[in-house]
Amino acid sequence: WDTSQTEARESDALGLKLELEAPLALAPDGKINVRLAVNDRRDLAFSGAEIVLEAFPNAYAGRVERITLRETGVGVYAGQLSHGVTGLWELRLVLKQDRLRFSQVLRRDVVKGDTA
């Protein structure tokens, strides 16, 4: 518990913001695209990091999928979850760059995507 509280304080002190660029949507093939924008405390794009995502639907907490998000643009990181269901998901994100380590947990709904 102490370790997790220390990590949370250190992450808060860094002032990074990790936000989804678009709602999470379940594609017809069952995949979920994840696009994440990372900004620093001055709201400038944060580039050159490695971001590991562990994600799972709350209804099926044992179905954890771990992927590394790749930088696709300045401060924008993307990846694809291979199995998905609609409903509330937990996204555990760990950003690393050199000695810097930042962690954040997001909870977001996955909705049925456009079938057109």
C-alpha positions, 0 to 999 in steps of 0.5 A: 500500500505504501509503495502504491501511495508513493507512486501516486504522489510521484505521478501527481508531481509530474503533472502529466495528463493522459487522455483518450482522444476518442471514445472506446468503441467495439469494432465489428471484428471485436477489436478496440482501438485506443488513442491516447494524448499525453500532455505535460503540465503546460499542456504541451505534447509529451513525446518519446515515451513508452506506454504500457496499457493493461486493460480489462472489462470490469465484468470480466476482470480476469481477462486482462490484456497487456499492450504497448502503445506506439507513438503515432504523432507528437504526444499521441500514442495508439494501440489495439486491444484484440478482444473486447466487450461493451461495458465499463473497462479499467485502463491501467497506464504506465508511462516511462521515459528514461528515469521518469515513471508515471502511472494512471488508471482510467475507467471508461465505457466501451460502446458498440462501434459504427457498423457502417 
